[in-house]
Amino acid sequence: MAGERRGEFKGINAQRTVTVNRPRADVYRFWRDFTNLTFMEHLESVNVKDDKHSHWVAKGPAGKTLEWDAAIVREVENERIEWESIQGSDMISGGLVLFKDAPGERGTEIQVVMVYDPPGGGVGAAFAKLFGENPSQKIREDLRRLKQLLETGEIPTISGQP
């Protein structure tokens, strides 16, 4: 059951913050619809099972996929979403997203904290490669894409350009 592992993460901890020029309620609503989170480069899909539970599929190295189930363990509307992988998942992970008004009425400050213990064996190695040597850098890149998407409605790309 989610929440039983609280405090047991011994692996990798990564965090980043970004300011998005949008109202906090809008940013929270966008994030809370987990199917929107495919702006994250490694994320293939999120299947929302109910108000608290979801199934995540990430693109791994060499065309492999990594899958896990997660549950929201604490939520305060327009302020925070905290989650953990469900006991029995191949990967032990958790995280927290905080939403607060940015100073000077500049929109919303989003702080993301992720922790994970890559499992052993091939799945663990694939997950470690997925986040690379610097997981905070991956989160920063994902948050930059989120900022672009929420502020302009699109994520600029050079794909397909010479």
N, C-alpha and C positions, 0 to 999 in steps of 0.2 A: 504494500500500500504506500502511496506517496506520502512523504513527510516522515516516514520511519527512519530514513537515512540522514536526516537533517544533521549537519555538522560532521558527517563522515567523509566528505570530499577531501582527498589527499593529493589530487592530481594538479591539473592546470587551472589557473585562475586568470581571467582576462577581463579588463573593463575599459570602457571608453565613454565619452560624453560628446554630444553634438547639439547644436542649437538649430532648430527648424523654425522658419518664419511662418508658423501656422498656430492657430489657437490650440491650447492643450487638449480640449475635448475632442477636436478633430484628429489630432495625432494619436491620442489614446484609442479612439474608435478604430482608426486604421490598423493600428498594431494589434488590437484585441481580436480582430478578424484574422486569425492565424493564416488563413489561406492567402492573405496579402503578403506574407513574409517571404515569398519566393523571389523578392528583390535581392535576397541574400544569395551570393554567387554559388555557394555549394548546395543550396536547398533545392530539391527537386519538387517536393510536394508536401502539403500538410492536409491531413484528413481530420476534420473536426468531428469527434464522435458525439460529444455532448457539451454542456456548458463548462465542464472542467477537464475533459480528457481529449487527447488528440494523438494521432499517429503521424510520425515524421519520417520522411525519406530524403536522404542526402546523397549527392553524387560523390562517390569515392574515386580513388585512383584506379586506373586501368579499367574503366567502365563498370566498376562494381558499385553497388549501392549499399548504404548503411541505413538501417531502420530501427526506430525505437518508439515507445509510447511514453507520453508525458502527462502529468496532471498539474493543474493549478493548485498550489497549496496556500496561497494568500493573495487576495486581490482587494484593492481599494479603487473604486471607479475614478478615472481621470488622474490617478496618482501612482499606482504600482500594480505590477503583475509579477508574481513569483511562482516558479514552477520547478518540478523535479521529474526525472524519469521514474517510471513506475517500476517497483521492485520486480525483478525477473527480466527486465530489459537487458539486451546485450551491452548497453552502454549506461554507465552511471553519470548523469549530468544534472545540472540545475542552473537556475539563473534568476535574475531579477532585472526588471526594467522600471525605472523611476521616471515620472513625468512631472515637471514643475515649470511654472512660469519663468521665462528668461528675464533677467534684469532689463529695465528700460523698455518694457513692453515689446520686446523683440521676438516674441513667439514662445516656443516651448523648448526647454532643455530636456533632452532624453539621455539618461545614463543607463548603460547596459553593463551588467556584470554576469559573466558566465563562468561556471566551473564544471570541469568534467574529469573523470578518471577513465582514460581509455582502457577498454578491456584487454585482456591478454590475447595472444594469438594473432591471426590474420586480421580479424575485425579491429582489434586495438591498433595494429600498425596502420591500417587503412584510415582509421579515424585520426590518428596522430598526423598522418600525411595530409589529410583533408584540411586541418587547421594549420599545418606547416610549423615552422620553427617559431613563429611569432603570432599567437592567436589574437593578441590585441590589435595587430596590424590588420588582420582579416576583419575584425569587428569594425575597425575604423573605416575600411573600404566599404563594408556593408552599410554603415551609417551614412557615409557620403552618398551612396546610391539612394538611400531612403530620403535624405535631404533633397536631392535633385528631384526625385519622384514627387514628393509632397509639395515642393515649391513651384515646380514647373509642369508637373503632370507627366514627365517622361524621364528616362535615364539615358543621357547621351551615350553613344557608343561609336566606336570606329570599326566595328565588325562589318565586313563586306566592302570596306573602303580600301582602295589601293595604297 
